[in-house]
Amino acid sequence: MSVSRRQFLLATGGLLGLPALGAWRAAWAHDSRMLAAQLAEPRQSLINPATLARFVDPLPIPPLQAPQEHRAHPAYPQRKLPYYRMEMRAFQSRLHRDLPRTTQWGYQGSMPGPTLQAVRGEPMLVEWVNALPQQHLLPVDHRIHGAERSKPEVRAVTHVHGARVPADSDGWPEDWLAPGRSVLYHYPNAQDAATLWYHDHAMGITRLNIYAGLLGAFIVRDPEEQALGLPSGECDLPLILCDRLIAQNGQLYYPVSDDPEAPWVSECYGNAVLCNGKLFPYADVEPRRYRLRLINAANARHFNLSLSHRHAFMQIASDQGLLPAPVERERIELYPAERADVVVDFAGMDGQTIELRDQSDAILQFRVRDRGRRDTAALPAVLRAVPRIDPATAVCDRVLTLGEMDDANGGAMMMMLGGKHWSAPITETPRQDSVEIWSLVNVTGDVHPIHLHLVRFQVIERRPFDLFAWNAHRTLKYTGPGVPPPPHEAGWKDTVRADPGMVTRIVMRFEGEPGRYVWHCHLLEHEDNEMMRPFMLLPRT
């Protein structure tokens, strides 16, 4: 195994045992260095977002997708299910008023795509249609597993991130569709209300397809959440955040390596942050409460979000739904694929503006204007019970490394899970309804957001360990006490931040239908280059 960035510091304790803020600062410094490097020698001239006028474009609100009809499905012989047709196609739009039109790919020809809305226990059918061009918009690395020249350059398969679905509707990375093909997926929606999102998941080119624009929100609602009187309708806004590099001609620029035969780069960072597909948009709001569904859809960037004037967020939900109680926060940290639902109260701010910021950089401006409508409801002190899974009930504790390895054939470095390639035999075989602990041992210098398909989980702790002892003998020797999750991680998760030099321990019950699923790092460049592994959910005994 090669020595990764900051690994020496990790081994000698330079980053071990840092509190969450220290770990975040290290990650932010890493992100900044990577962005600076990618801006230093781009293959073409890029725009500088700082030169653009701010807050001249209205915030786009993705429309709710309506079902086209109702259709029969073998799993429901006595009824017909709402059927949606979602077409992936190329389109052009302006990311900013003063930029040329940008070619992108999107569901229903927009980025983000339309919002799909479901109700718990009400199943639905979605036909995902690949109507994309034959040639890719961005540089494909054919040396990466799954992206060989023998395969079509343009391939796509959709995964609803956080959905509990049968394996054949989960978006298996090798079940991709070439242009002109489609597939019908079945979503039972047998899960609590939550902010999910859908995106491409094609083997070897996920990073390119999502960067091109293949993503959108998928919201599950349920009666228990609706009874809480949370902001709804026009006051319930999905805010999908991602970063991009934009060429002077308005086209997306994706960074590449110095080797034209192997253009993969380890991470992609942009200097332009888009909110719902726009750069520096504004939103007209009223002096009342709003629910903001924050989704990090970036390839690798993590966001550290705040409101101007030190206005507070009240976080009410994380990846898989409501927290036990609201948590007041000045800052919201989101790593790729993480979500946070927050309530922001604009009461008493008529005529003022307030900005959503990442670091000190503005992303979105809210303009508060009174239209005479009043909001008299209060945020409940209790939201939803989150029964804790007792770690003592786990049938096993899987110790799984997050590492990296040089390619023996001289290609790019590969990111690894458990030291195994994607194509190695399946080693994680939980049984249906069993409880397991997964201990994620991060031996790299990067923060890795780890996502498990199918299941929701709870964070037990993060605990520092001796990297020398691990590398020498594969001995897990802890060097300090475990750090329990903060209140905003006390709910259900499907993506967890695994810090460098730490063992991140999660516990889950494997509910759902038996079959093949995957787990992976949600830094998309890592996921595309071997940092993804299958697991097999076996039937209960």
Secondary structure, 3 states (H helix, E strand, C coil): CCCCCCHHHHHCCCCCCCCHHHHHHHHHHHHHHHHHHHHHCCCCCECCHHHCCCCCEECCCCCECCCCEEEEECCEEEEEEEEEEEEEEEEEECCCCCCCCEEEEEECCECCCCEEEEECCCCEEEEEEECCCCCCCCCCCCCCCCCCCCCCCCCECEEEECCCCCHHHCCCCCCCECCCCEEEEEECCCCCCEEEEEEECCCCCHHHHHHHCCEEEEEEECHHHHCCCCCCHHHEEEEEEEEEEEECCCCEECCCCCCCCCCCCCCCCCCEEEECCEECEEEEECCCEEEEEEEECCCCCCEEEEEHHHCCEEEEEECCEEEEEEEEECCEEECCCCEEEEEEECCCCCCCEEEEEECCEEEEEEEECCCCCCCCCCCCCCCCCCCCCCHHHCCEEEEEEEEEECCCCCCCCEEEECCECCCCCCCCCCECCCEEEEEEEECCCCCEEEEECCCCEEEEEEEEECHHHHHHHCCCCECCCCECCCHHHCCCECEEEECCCEEEEEEEECCCCCEEEEEEECCHHHHHCCCEEEEEEECCC
